[in-house]
Amino acid sequence: MTTGDFDRYGATRRTLRAFIASYEGLVRTVRDVLVPDPDARPT
């Protein structure tokens, strides 16, 4: 398998997308802790 084939391989793309989605979720959580939304209702 060449590097290009690996980059286009479905399982590779799914794994990368899952890691990116998890990272984005972590960034949202940290942002909300550091800079709370003033318009959000307290829970």
Buried (B, 14 or more C-beta within 10 A) or exposed (E): EEEEEEEEEEEEEEEEEEEEEEEEEEEEEEEEEEEEEEEEEEE
